[in-house]
Amino acid sequence: MQSSEPREIVCAHSPDSDDAYMFYALATKKIRSRLVTVKHELADIETLNRKAMDGVYELTAISYHAYPYVADKYQLMASGSSVGDGYGPMLIATRPLTASDVKGKRVAIPGKLTTAYLTMKLFEPDFVEVLTPFDKIPDAVRSGSVDFGLVIHEAQLTYAKGGFHNVVDLGRWWKQKYGLPLPLGANALRRDLPADVRSECCRLMKESIQHALDHQEAALAYAMQFARDMETPLAEKFVGMYVNHHTIDCGEDVPKAAQKLLDMGFEAGLIDRRIQVEFVR
């Protein structure tokens, strides 16, 4: 017999402006459900990837790179993907350098399960990785403790202000080489949830994203509290890059691109298992 009490779903995502924008309507209770209530947990993406391996949260943001390692516990949600369409994680340096300069050098990376790291290894397998919290990567490059930094989140737009040079935009490289967008992050839903709860979570996720796009000013004002070192126009640009039509629904291109990325990772020996991407609506 079903309980009349709504089920609490812990929803984990990273504390940055695009995720905050995406979850604005849920976090501020602009949309509600009689079936579930949502509690938000914030952590950086690499922490979320690791916790997903243990199935800690019912609904969690993960990197696409992490999916093969959590697919036994989670399904990808059709709504909520962060996709770089001709842009994405960037390799930065303190001076103008080229892709050929990267070989054998020290590169600060934001985590071994991030899609940025997987894409970087596909682009150039030969480098020395230095694990660094994503928000400390520019400092590591500036100090000279690494030669390059692989930046994600807002640093993709603020690197020039810090005096850095863009060596490679991996999203642009991927698009030029394969003609596909680069799927970076997704929302994943635990498989052991009842079917009606999973369906309701998918509805809430899609409606929350649509609500933000329909109420951009209010959603952006909420997201600004999570925008590191960005004025509103820049935050608006960043959010627009990663919350868009791909985010409302993954369509056909995102699953196709995700499958290609993960297959390539497996074939290159970077991922230890071949996996079929599976989306739930």
Secondary structure, 3 states (H helix, E strand, C coil): CCCCCCEEEEEEECCCHHHHHHCHHHHCCCCCCCCEEEEEEECCHHHHHHHHHCCCCCEEEEEHHHHHHHCCCEEEECCCCEEECCCCCEEEECCCCCHHHCCCCEEEECCCCCHHHHHHHHHCCCCEEEECCHHHHHHHHHHCCCCEEEECCCHHHHCHHHCCEEEEEHHHHHHHHHCCCEEEEEEEEECCCCHHHHHHHHHHHHHHHHHHHHCHHHHHHHHHHHCCCCCHHHHHHHHHHHCCHHHHCCCCHHHHHHHHHHHHHHHCCCCCCCCCCCEEC
